[in-house]
Amino acid sequence: MVIEIDLKSSVGQSQLKELVREADVFLHNWAPGKAAEFELDKGDLLQVQPALIYAYAGGWSSDSNASSLIGTDFIAQAWTGVANQIAEVSGTRGGTLFTALDVLGGAVAAQGVAAALFGRFVTNTGGSVYTSLAGAASLLCADELEMAIRGEDLSSNIVANCVFPTADGLLAVDCNCAQIQVQLIEVLGLPLSTDFNELAPQLARALLAKRAEDWLVIFEGVGIPATVVVENLAHLPLTALASRSMTVGAYAQVNSPWNFT
C-alpha cells in the first residue's frame, strides 16, 4: 500500500504519527535536518511508539549532522575512494554510474533494521539504526582503510584479491595473507626467495599456461581460495553455487535471502 502524505503540513505530520503508532520500523533517507524540521525525528516518534525501530539511511552519518557534501551515490563513490578502486580495475577515469553504493547501502540498512528488530525481541525496547553510503563504501575499502590505519604503504598490498586471465578465462585468487602467498610461490615452482613485490606479475604470466578450471583444482588441493569468474551473466544460473539462490523461468530471478519461520 502507498499512502501520499504532505509532511510539510501539521495534518500530514499527525497522519504519519498515527501510522507510526502501529508500526515496527520507521525508515527514511531525508536530507540532514529534515526529520527535525518535520518534527518527525527519533525523539518525536519514540514518544508516539516507544518500541519503534527508528532507522536512517543517509549519505554520510546521522540525520541531524548536516554536511556540505551532497549525499548522492556518485559523490560518495568519489569521496570514499570507491571511484578510484573502480577506475584502477576497469581502466576508466572514475566510478560506476550503476548506483553501487545505493544498492549496498540499502542492504546494510536492511541488515541493521533486522538486527535492531532482533534486539527488540530480546530487550523488549525500541532502538535506532544509522547507516550511510559512506559506511557501505567502507566495506569495499576495508583493506585500504586497515593498511592506512596501520601506516602501511598501500602499494605494498601485493596480490590481495586479484583477477587474472588464464588460458581460457578469468580466475579470481584471494591471496591476502603471507601464508597463501608462500603457497602460491610453491605451487608455481618459483624460488622461495621470490620477493612478494614480484609475485603478482609472475602469477599473471604463470596462470596463462592452464585453463581456469585446471588451476582451480590445483588451488583447491592446497587450500588457496580461488574461483572461476563468470563473465557471461547468462551462465550464472548454471553454476552450482548460484543455482541454489536463483529461479530460472522466462528470466533468471534472484531468490529472497530471507527465511521466516
PEFENBEL-V791459 format. One record per residue. N is the residue number from 1. PSI is psi in whole degrees, 0 to 359 (none if undefined). NEAR is the number of other C-alpha atoms within 12 Angstrom. D_LAST is the distance of its C-alpha to the last C-alpha in Angstrom with 1 decimal. Layout:
n=[N;N]
psi=[PSI;PSI]
near=[NEAR;NEAR]
d_last=[D_LAST;D_LAST]
This chain:
n=[1;2;3;4;5;6;7;8;9;10;11;12;13;14;15;16;17;18;19;20;21;22;23;24;25;26;27;28;29;30;31;32;33;34;35;36;37;38;39;40;41;42;43;44;45;46;47;48;49;50;51;52;53;54;55;56;57;58;59;60;61;62;63;64;65;66;67;68;69;70;71;72;73;74;75;76;77;78;79;80;81;82;83;84;85;86;87;88;89;90;91;92;93;94;95;96;97;98;99;100;101;102;103;104;105;106;107;108;109;110;111;112;113;114;115;116;117;118;119;120;121;122;123;124;125;126;127;128;129;130;131;132;133;134;135;136;137;138;139;140;141;142;143;144;145;146;147;148;149;150;151;152;153;154;155;156;157;158;159;160;161;162;163;164;165;166;167;168;169;170;171;172;173;174;175;176;177;178;179;180;181;182;183;184;185;186;187;188;189;190;191;192;193;194;195;196;197;198;199;200;201;202;203;204;205;206;207;208;209;210;211;212;213;214;215;216;217;218;219;220;221;222;223;224;225;226;227;228;229;230;231;232;233;234;235;236;237;238;239;240;241;242;243;244;245;246;247;248;249;250;251;252;253;254;255;256;257;258;259;260;261]
psi=[137;126;125;125;137;98;349;351;151;328;315;321;319;323;317;320;326;324;321;330;331;11;158;322;138;118;132;163;37;163;152;134;344;322;315;321;323;358;42;32;185;311;320;316;328;337;327;317;92;336;11;145;111;118;136;123;93;194;320;309;231;164;356;358;92;144;148;345;134;133;58;165;310;323;320;322;315;317;327;348;355;320;320;320;316;319;318;321;321;347;17;182;359;201;203;144;345;131;69;315;329;315;311;321;322;321;319;318;317;319;320;318;317;319;321;323;321;319;322;322;323;318;347;32;158;186;185;151;127;118;167;163;322;321;319;320;327;333;327;343;22;317;315;320;317;318;322;321;323;356;24;154;124;332;349;359;93;288;3;130;60;153;128;145;146;194;335;12;191;145;127;127;120;96;67;18;158;324;316;325;323;319;320;317;318;316;322;353;26;157;141;344;4;129;133;333;338;355;318;307;325;322;318;318;317;323;344;348;341;165;155;318;325;315;324;317;316;313;320;326;336;7;23;119;125;160;150;133;127;111;336;113;337;336;347;315;346;347;149;317;315;332;330;344;7;150;126;122;239;336;165;128;131;128;155;137;355;141;131;130;none]
near=[3;4;10;10;17;14;22;18;15;16;14;19;25;22;20;29;28;18;20;28;22;18;22;29;33;38;30;30;32;30;28;28;22;23;31;23;19;25;24;37;34;36;20;24;36;28;19;28;27;24;28;36;41;42;40;40;40;41;41;37;28;33;33;24;22;20;16;11;20;21;33;27;33;29;28;34;38;27;27;31;28;34;31;25;25;25;18;15;18;14;13;14;15;22;28;26;20;15;21;26;41;31;19;26;35;31;22;29;35;29;22;29;31;24;21;29;28;18;20;22;17;12;12;15;20;32;33;35;33;36;35;41;41;39;33;36;39;26;22;26;24;19;26;28;21;17;16;16;12;11;12;14;15;18;15;20;26;27;32;28;24;26;28;34;27;26;19;20;25;28;33;30;34;28;29;25;20;20;17;27;36;26;29;39;29;21;24;26;16;20;17;16;13;21;19;30;18;20;34;30;20;25;37;25;17;24;33;22;20;24;21;29;25;23;35;27;20;23;30;21;15;20;20;29;28;31;28;33;24;23;16;13;14;16;18;23;23;18;19;14;14;20;18;18;19;22;17;18;9;6;11;19;18;17;15;11;12;11;6;6;3]
d_last=[24.1;26.9;29.2;32.5;33.9;37.2;36.3;40.0;40.7;40.2;38.8;36.1;35.2;34.9;32.8;30.3;30.2;29.3;26.3;25.3;25.7;22.4;20.7;18.2;19.8;23.3;24.1;27.6;30.0;33.3;36.5;37.2;38.5;37.3;34.6;37.4;39.8;37.4;36.8;33.1;32.6;30.3;32.7;33.1;29.5;28.4;31.2;29.5;25.9;26.0;22.2;22.2;21.3;24.5;24.3;27.3;27.5;31.2;33.8;35.1;33.8;33.2;33.8;36.9;38.5;40.7;41.8;44.7;42.6;40.8;37.1;36.7;35.1;38.5;40.1;37.3;37.7;41.4;41.3;38.8;40.3;37.7;40.3;42.7;40.2;39.6;43.4;44.3;41.9;42.7;46.3;46.0;47.3;44.1;40.3;38.2;38.2;34.6;32.7;31.2;30.8;29.4;26.6;26.0;26.5;23.8;21.3;22.5;22.1;18.5;17.8;19.8;18.1;14.6;16.4;18.2;15.1;13.9;17.6;17.7;14.9;17.1;20.5;19.9;22.2;22.4;23.6;24.9;24.3;27.3;27.2;30.0;31.4;33.6;30.7;29.0;32.4;32.8;30.0;32.2;35.3;34.0;36.7;39.5;38.5;38.4;41.8;43.3;42.2;43.9;46.9;46.8;48.3;45.7;48.0;47.5;43.9;45.1;42.8;39.3;36.8;39.3;39.4;42.4;44.0;44.7;46.8;44.4;41.6;39.9;38.4;36.4;37.3;35.6;38.5;38.0;39.5;43.0;41.8;40.4;43.4;45.7;43.8;44.4;48.1;48.3;46.5;48.8;51.8;52.9;55.1;53.2;55.3;53.6;53.0;49.4;50.8;52.1;49.0;47.3;50.3;50.9;47.3;47.5;50.7;49.6;46.3;48.4;49.8;46.7;43.9;40.6;38.9;41.8;41.3;37.6;38.3;40.9;38.8;35.8;38.3;39.4;36.1;36.9;33.8;34.5;33.2;34.9;34.6;33.5;36.2;35.5;32.2;32.6;32.3;29.0;26.7;28.9;28.2;26.0;23.9;23.5;23.0;19.5;18.6;20.7;21.2;24.9;26.4;29.2;28.1;25.8;22.6;20.4;16.8;14.3;13.5;10.1;6.7;3.8;0.0]
